[in-house]
């Protein structure tokens, strides 16, 4: 798959765009007779671990675990990418961190976040969300320090061997020099990428601050964060849906129909990648983002998703003009109010007030 000399070290012998854990697995797999099978065998335990710890999180948070089947295992994105894409490693450590946080094991939670950041950069967004939920500053500092320590310990060998090679990769991860599978492709027709990048960062930063200020649960904030990230970011390849899937499963606000519309469009991108010209793929990627944007707006509004029956009824019920009713019919429909009888109520109130006095007189006798 990659034509590098046997034993070549990522970041040292050649430029490698992915973080350290992927670099280690790449190096070990390249030493085996079959790189593809070796990477596949590395991915299997992470894929199984995702499902297992997501199930445990469902137990702790009293969420229906059947959602894992419909919002993760049977989704087009999971079926296409789960056993050979490196994002599965980062998502594993995100779910593990949520599980450890739910078990009040905050130090291990910090370590898991650090390992996730060493697999892909986007797990770093979970850190402020988890810190918000922690009760005191000592726990927050410990979690942050342990996350940073886990990240730098894994990166330390590459930093020592070739700092400049490591830094080029670490500072440039996910920095696309051109828009990919996103609505920014159309903006790029009139604006160069050098203008789009800061605009993209500004949109995400503003939206992320908004999410941090919302009074939602950790799971809800995490879903909003990654939805905003992939809407604002200049690159949105299909495998980037993998971080969203667990939060769809853990968030009962979403029904299956809009979710599968979104994820099926996402999976279709890779299926037609090599058979269609760029423009239809751009349009498909943009429509996928439009569905995600509508889901985000709907979720933030706090309104429940309509059921299929209601949607079908709304589409099929004919709209007829209002008919004016004659005045006689309107008068008959009015409810005639009964006159209020005041005298019985006054007698009842007087009896209630006098009865204690009568009891006192009887006691004195």
N, C-alpha and C positions, 0 to 999 in steps of 0.2 A: 504493500500500500504506500509506504514512504521509502524513497530510495536514498537511504543514508548508510554510511559505512557501519559494519557490525561493531557494536560497542560505543557508537557515537553518543555523547552525553547532551541532552537537551540544554539549551541556554549557554552551553560551553562550546560545543563543537558546531552548533548551528542554531539559528533563530527558531524558537518554539513559542507559539502564541498563547498556549494554555498554561494554567497555574501548575504549582509544584506536584500535587498528587497525580495529576494526569501525566506530568513529566516522568515521574517514577514508574508508573504503569507502562508508559510508552517504552521506556528504556528496557524494562524487564521483558516485555512482550517482544521487542525487537531482537532479543537474544535467543528466542525460541525458533524452532523450524517453521512455525506457522503463526505469524503475527496476528492475523484475524481471529483464529481460534483462541489464542492466548488472551486477547482483549475480551472476547466473548465470555470466557471463563471467569475473568475478573469482574465482569458486569453482573453475572448471575447472582452472586450473594448480595450485591447492592440492590438489585431489583426485588429480590425476595425480602430483604430487610426493609425496603420501603413499604411493602404491603403489610409486613408484620407489625412494624411500629406505628403505622397508620391505624391499624386495627386496635392496638393498645391505646392510642390517643382517643379513638372513638369510645372505648370502654371508659376511660377516665372522664371524658366530657359528656358521657351519656348521649352519644350520637349513634344513629342507626348504622351499624357496620356494613349493612347491605349496600350502602351508597358506594363503598369501595369498588364493588364489582362494576357498577354502572358509570361511575365518574372517574375511574382509573383503569381497571384491568381490561375492560372491554372497549375502551376508547380507541379511535384510530391512531392518535398520537402515541399512546402507550404500546400498542401492538406493533407500530412501525419503528419505534426508537428505543424501547426500554432496555434491550439487551445488547446494544452496541454503541449507544451514545453516552458521552462522558457526563452529560448533565445529570444523569441518574445518580452519580456519586454525590454531587452537591445537594440534590434534593433529599437523599438519604440522611445526610447530616442535619439538614433543616428539620426534617420530621423528628429525628432523634433528639435534637435540641428542644423542640416543643414538648416531646414526651418527658424529657428530664426536667424541664421547667414545670410541667404539670405535677411532677413528683417532688417538687421543691428541692431538686438536686441542681442548684444554680451553678456550682463550680464546674460540674461535668457538662452542664449546658453551655457554659462559656467555651470549654475545650471543644465540644462538638461544633459550635459556631466557627471557631478558628479553623478546624479541619475542613468545614464546608467552604470557607473563604479560600483555603488552599486548594480547593478543587475547582471552584468557579467564583468569580468575584461577587455575584449578586447575593449570596447568603449574608453579606455584610449588612444588608438592609433589614435583616431580622434583628440585629443587635439593638438598635434604638427602640424597636417595638417591644422587645422582651425587657429592656431596661425600664421602660415606662411602667411595666406591671410589677416590678420588684419593689419591695416595701421600704428599703433603706439604702443609703448611699454606700455603705460598706459592701453590701451585696453587689451593687451596680459596679463598683470599682473592681472587685474581685472577678466578676464575670468578664469585664472588659479586658483586664490584664491577662487572664487565662486565655481568652480568645486570641489576643495579640501574640502571646507566648507560643501557643500551638501553631499559629500561622508562621511565625518567624523561625521556629525550630525546624519546621519542614523545609523552609526555604534557605536555611543557613548554609548547607553545603554548596548550593548554586551561587549564593552571594559571595562565598569565600573563593570559589574557583573562578568566577567571572562575573563581577558585580555589574559591569556595563551591559553584558549580554542578558543578565537576569533583569536588570532595571528596564531595558527596552521592552521586554516582554511584560513585566509586571505593571508598568505604567501605560502600556498600550493595549492591554486585554480589553476586548469589546469596543475598541475605538475603530469603528468602520471608516474607511476612506471613501466609501460610497454607500448610499442607501441600499438596503436589501429587503425585499418582500414587505415593503412598508409604504404608507402614503407619502413619505418624504421623497420617494422617487419622482412624483409629479411636481413637488415643490422644487426639486433639484433641476428641473427643466428651466427654471427662471432664477434660482438662487444657487450659488456654488456651495459645496459641502462645507467650506470653511465658515460660512455664515449659518448653515443649518446646525452644525454641532453645538455652538453656544446656545442657539435658540432651543434646541432639543433639551439641553441640560437645564435651561431656565424653566421650561415647561414642567419637566419632571420635578425639579427642586420645589417649585411652587405647589405642585399637587401633593408631593410627599409631606410638606409642612401642613397642608390642609388635612391629610390623613392622620398625622400625629395629633392634631388638635381635636379630632372626632372622638366621641364617646362610644366606641365600639369595642368588641372583644378582640383579643389578639388574632384569632383566626380571620375575622372580618377585615381587620386592618392589614394583615398580611396579604389577603386576596386583593384588596384595593391597591396596595403598594405594587405588587407585581403586574397587575393589570395596567396601572399607570405607567410603569417602567416600559412595558412592551408596546404601549401606545405612543409613548414619547420618544423612544429610542430609535436611532437611525438604522438599526438592523433588527429584523425579526424573522430569523429562520424558523422553520416549523418545530424544531426540537425545543425551542424556547417555551413551548406550551407545557413542557414537563413540570416546571415549578408551579404552574397554575393548577394542575390536576388535583393534587392533594387538598388544596384549599376549596376547590369546587366540591370535593367529596365531604369535607368537614363543614361546609356552609349549606345548611338546609334551605336557604332562601332561593336557590336556583332549581328550576324544574328541568326535566330531561330535554324537552324539545329545543329551547333556545341554546342549551349547552351543546347538544349534538350537532346543531346547525353550525355553531362556531367551530367545534373541534373537527368535524368532517371536512369543512373548508380548509382547515389547517393541514390535515393529513393529505388532502388532495394536492396540495402544492408540491410535495415531494414525489407524488405519483406521476405528475405531468411535467416534472422539472426537465427531463431529458427529451420530451416529445413535443413540447409546445414552444413557440417563440416567446421572448421575454414579456411582451405586452400583456397577453392573457394572464400570465403568472403574476404580474404586477397588480392587475385588476383583482384577481382572486385574493391576493394578500391584503389589498386595501379593503375589500368587502369583508374579509375575516376580521380586520381591525374595527370596521364599522359595527359589526355585530358585538364585538367586545366592548366598544364604547357605549353602545345602547345598554348592554348588561350593566356596565358601571354606572351609568346615569340612573337606570332603574333601581339599582341597589342603593345608591346614595339617597335617592328620593324617599326610600323607606316603604314604598308601595309593594304589595305582594304581586308575584307574577300571575297573570291570568291563566286559568285552566284552558285546556284545548277546547272543551265544550263551549265555554263562553266565547272564545275567539271564533269558533265555527258559527255560533249563533249570531255573533256580531256581523260576520261576513254574509250570512245567508238570509237574515231577516230583512225584508223589504222595508224601505222607508216610505211611509204614506203621509200625505199632508194632513195637518190637524183639521178636524171638522168642528165647526162652531155648533154648539148645542143651543137649542132654544131656551129662552129665559125660564119657561115653566119647568123644564127638565133640571135646570141648574137649581131652582128653588126647591124641587123635590129631593135633590141629593143633599141639601144642607141638613145637618143634624139639628133637630129641635131640642134646645136645652130645657130641662125641667126647672121650674121655679124653686128657689132655695127656701125651705121652711125654716124660719129663724126662731120661732117660739119654742119648738121642742128642744132646740139646741141650748136656748137660754135656761130652760128648766133643768136640763141635764147638768149644765155648768153650776147652777145654784145648788143642786143636790150634792155635787162633788165637793163644793166649798163648805156646806153646812154640816155634812155628815161627821167630820172630826169633832165639831163643837157638841153635837148631840151625844157622841160617845163619852166626852169628858163629863157632861152633866149626869149621865147614867152612872159613871164611876163614883162621883161625889155622893149620890144618893145611897 
